[in-house]
Amino acid sequence: MSKRIPKFKNENEEREFWAAHDSTDYIDWNQAERITLSKLKPSVKKISLRLPESML
């Protein structure tokens, strides 16, 4: 039996919890369903960057 996920007061509290705990103790990943986010498009923006040759 998996442990129960606690109720969180805010996102910061939840973030700190998951940073310190392993999700496999709380979620049965064998029961998870794989989904495809077909309409999700990566955002791309071109930039120009000049670096000294020594940094390349």
C-alpha positions as CSV (number, residue, x, y, z in Angstrom):
1,M,0.0,0.0,0.0
2,S,1.3,3.4,-0.9
3,K,1.7,6.2,1.6
4,R,-0.9,9.0,1.4
5,I,0.2,12.3,-0.2
6,P,-0.2,15.0,2.4
7,K,-2.3,18.2,1.8
8,F,-0.1,21.2,1.1
9,K,-0.8,24.8,2.0
10,N,0.9,26.2,-1.1
11,E,3.1,25.2,-4.0
12,N,6.3,26.0,-2.2
13,E,5.5,23.5,0.6
14,E,4.6,20.9,-2.1
15,R,7.9,21.6,-4.0
16,E,9.9,21.2,-0.8
17,F,8.1,17.9,0.0
18,W,8.8,16.4,-3.4
19,A,12.4,17.5,-3.3
20,A,12.9,15.5,-0.1
21,H,10.7,12.5,-0.8
22,D,10.7,9.8,-3.5
23,S,7.4,9.6,-5.5
24,T,7.6,5.8,-5.7
25,D,6.7,5.7,-2.0
26,Y,3.4,7.6,-2.8
27,I,2.4,6.7,-6.4
28,D,2.2,3.3,-8.1
29,W,3.8,4.2,-11.5
30,N,2.8,0.8,-12.9
31,Q,-0.8,2.0,-12.8
32,A,0.1,5.2,-14.7
33,E,-1.2,5.8,-18.3
34,R,1.1,7.3,-20.9
35,I,-0.4,10.3,-22.7
36,T,0.6,12.3,-25.7
37,L,0.2,16.1,-25.7
38,S,-0.2,16.4,-29.4
39,K,-1.0,20.1,-29.5
40,L,1.9,21.1,-27.3
41,K,4.4,23.1,-29.4
42,P,7.9,24.0,-28.2
43,S,8.5,27.7,-28.1
44,V,11.5,28.8,-30.2
45,K,13.2,32.1,-30.4
46,K,16.3,33.0,-32.4
47,I,19.0,34.9,-30.7
48,S,22.4,36.2,-31.7
49,L,25.2,35.7,-29.2
50,R,28.8,36.9,-29.5
51,L,31.5,35.1,-27.5
52,P,35.2,35.4,-27.4
53,E,36.9,32.6,-29.4
54,S,38.5,31.4,-26.2
55,M,35.1,30.5,-24.8
56,L,34.1,28.3,-27.7
